[in-house]
Amino acid sequence: MIENVKKHYDSLSKIYDDLWFYSSDFVSFMTDHIYQKLELKPTDKILDLGAGTGIYSKDILKKIKLQQSISCVDLSNEMLKSLKNHPSIEAFHSDAISFCRSKNDEFDKVFSKEMFHHLNISERDILYKALFQAVKKDGIVGILQLTPTIEYPLFQDALDYFEQNQIHYKDIEKGLVDTGFSDVKTLFISYPLEIEKGKYLNMIANRYMSLLSNYSDEELFLGTEQVKEKYKNEPTLKFEDTFVMVIGRKTK
Ligand SMILES: C[S@@+](CC[C@H](N)C(=O)[O-])C[C@H]1O[C@@H](n2cnc3c(N)ncnc32)[C@H](O)[C@@H]1O
């Protein structure tokens, strides 16, 4: 499974930002939440787990003058490539579990955006424990994921697949509590997106969401036809992009 995930992101890496960097307002909106909820301070040592191309770490660096570089960890070396020479980012090509297991009380703040759904239940349990070990006392972790249901203008089968497979924030809360994190809570973050229909169809065609890798070219073509039909009178697709951010603090 991990090999398929790596392959998916390796091949998407060159166009990832074109597909996922919806707008600088969107990115800034997300990082404002990360900044506030993780109570970021200039002295913080920050870990971005499953950082991808570092969209959010780079934006955090625009908002705060950190004294130490951000550690960006990702399974896909291709995704990390553009971060390799960044002056304020240290890029680590590693899977999240191995990386966190190799650290003890090192990070003040950790965030992970849309990475946890790539792990199965037992891998997640291992990662919660490894995270607890990697975080300093009084450190805060924030795990961001899409909500269990989404309003994306995808074809029905893809939406059903998403709902059947998406990690539930209640499970993340439980994982953090069981591991020893305190003050565990979930916040909902919603942003109204507007994407030109042709661009969104192109995103689907490029399998911008990893779940779309489950469909053959023909299935994807048929799915895209459904989307075209459903939104035939709408040049722009408007939908709420809603995330959960599950927060936990290491108090002991
Ligand atoms: C949807 S992307 C999110 C990237 C970035 N956090 C963002 O929001 O733009 C998921 C990222 O998690 C990485 N990833 C998936 N499984 C991983 C694992 N076990 N360890 C480390 N990174 C992983 C993928 O390579 C990919 O870059």
The ligand as an SDF file (V2000), in Angstrom:
LIG
                    3D

 27 29  0  0  0  0  0  0  0  0999 V2000
   -2.5760   14.9290    0.0370 C   0  0  0  0  0  0  0  0  0  0  0  0
   -0.8400   15.0730    0.1480 S   0  0  0  0  0  0  0  0  0  0  0  0
   -0.7450   16.4260    1.3140 C   0  0  0  0  0  0  0  0  0  0  0  0
    0.5300   17.1920    1.2020 C   0  0  0  0  0  0  0  0  0  0  0  0
    0.5700   18.4590    2.0480 C   0  0  0  0  0  0  0  0  0  0  0  0
    0.4400   18.1360    3.4580 N   0  0  0  0  0  0  0  0  0  0  0  0
   -0.5260   19.3940    1.6140 C   0  0  0  0  0  0  0  0  0  0  0  0
   -1.5410   19.5130    2.3180 O   0  0  0  0  0  0  0  0  0  0  0  0
   -0.3760   19.9970    0.5210 O   0  0  0  0  0  0  0  0  0  0  0  0
   -0.3370   13.7030    1.1390 C   0  0  0  0  0  0  0  0  0  0  0  0
    1.1690   13.6270    1.3390 C   0  0  0  0  0  0  0  0  0  0  0  0
    1.4420   12.6490    2.3590 O   0  0  0  0  0  0  0  0  0  0  0  0
    2.5560   11.8890    1.9600 C   0  0  0  0  0  0  0  0  0  0  0  0
    2.5020   10.5960    2.6520 N   0  0  0  0  0  0  0  0  0  0  0  0
    1.5910    9.6090    2.4970 C   0  0  0  0  0  0  0  0  0  0  0  0
    1.8530    8.5860    3.3290 N   0  0  0  0  0  0  0  0  0  0  0  0
    2.9480    8.9410    4.0380 C   0  0  0  0  0  0  0  0  0  0  0  0
    3.7090    8.3170    5.0610 C   0  0  0  0  0  0  0  0  0  0  0  0
    3.3920    7.0980    5.5200 N   0  0  0  0  0  0  0  0  0  0  0  0
    4.7830    8.9620    5.5570 N   0  0  0  0  0  0  0  0  0  0  0  0
    5.1320   10.2070    5.0920 C   0  0  0  0  0  0  0  0  0  0  0  0
    4.4460   10.8440    4.1280 N   0  0  0  0  0  0  0  0  0  0  0  0
    3.3690   10.2320    3.6050 C   0  0  0  0  0  0  0  0  0  0  0  0
    2.4210   11.7810    0.4440 C   0  0  0  0  0  0  0  0  0  0  0  0
    3.6330   11.4380   -0.1850 O   0  0  0  0  0  0  0  0  0  0  0  0
    1.9160   13.1740    0.0910 C   0  0  0  0  0  0  0  0  0  0  0  0
    2.9690   14.0560   -0.1950 O   0  0  0  0  0  0  0  0  0  0  0  0
  1  2  1  0
  2  3  1  0
  2 10  1  0
  3  4  1  0
  4  5  1  0
  5  6  1  0
  5  7  1  0
  7  8  2  0
  7  9  1  0
 10 11  1  0
 11 12  1  0
 11 26  1  0
 12 13  1  0
 13 14  1  0
 13 24  1  0
 14 15  1  0
 14 23  1  0
 15 16  2  0
 16 17  1  0
 17 18  1  0
 17 23  2  0
 18 19  1  0
 18 20  2  0
 20 21  1  0
 21 22  2  0
 22 23  1  0
 24 25  1  0
 24 26  1  0
 26 27  1  0
M  CHG  2   2   1   9  -1
M  END
$$$$
